[in-house]
Amino acid sequence: MTTVLVVLGVVLLVLFWAVGAYNRLVSLRNRFKNAFSQIDVQLKRRYDLIPNLVETAKAYMKHESQTLEAVILARNQAVAANTQAAADPASVSAIQQMASAEGALGASLGKLFAVSEAYPELKANQNMMQLTEELTSTENRIAFARQAYNDEVMGYNTALEQFPGSVIAGMAAFKAGELLQATESPEERKAVKVAF
């Protein structure tokens, strides 16, 4: 009788341990998915600002249609990649495609702002100044949301790799989350040389 109670107690302990470990992994996975949704909200805000920015610039930059079209194309590609990543934030390939598309969008916006420097009337336009300020504010929000997402993914991935999470993750087919990383090329990461 005592042996049966001891075995039953051990089985119940293992069962409670497994349920607790599983629930912890589910909680951490949901936290990193929620963190991704915060990025998604800020990206949608940026995507909504970009057409207004292009329309404002179009009136002044009639000879820069290629630059404006590149911004819109990059925006559309980023929207598509973000939609795919939002559907499954645990998909490594979707997150990598989104990061790549966001890098291309950032580069095209940078080119737009660089070209706009040649148009003083555009720089002085109140609507352009307001849109630029809103875009800058949104970029800061995106950066904070990305940092929060990476923190949540790191916590989740750590729990997947540590015991007992690794045992439960293997049995329940939990997938590791993908960190968002900068997409600069090796040339862009080199130190800038300054000569006087």
Secondary structure, DSSP 8 states (H G I E B T S, - for coil): -HHHHHHHHHHHHHHHHHHHHHHHHHHHHHHHHHHHHHHHHHHHHHHHHHHHHHHHHHHH-TT-HHHHHHHHHHHHHHHHHHHHHHH-TT-HHHHHHHHHHHHHHHHHHHHHHHHHTT-HHHHH-HHHHHHHHHHHHHHHHHHHHHHHHHHHHHHHHHHHHSTTHHHHHHHHT------------HHHHS------
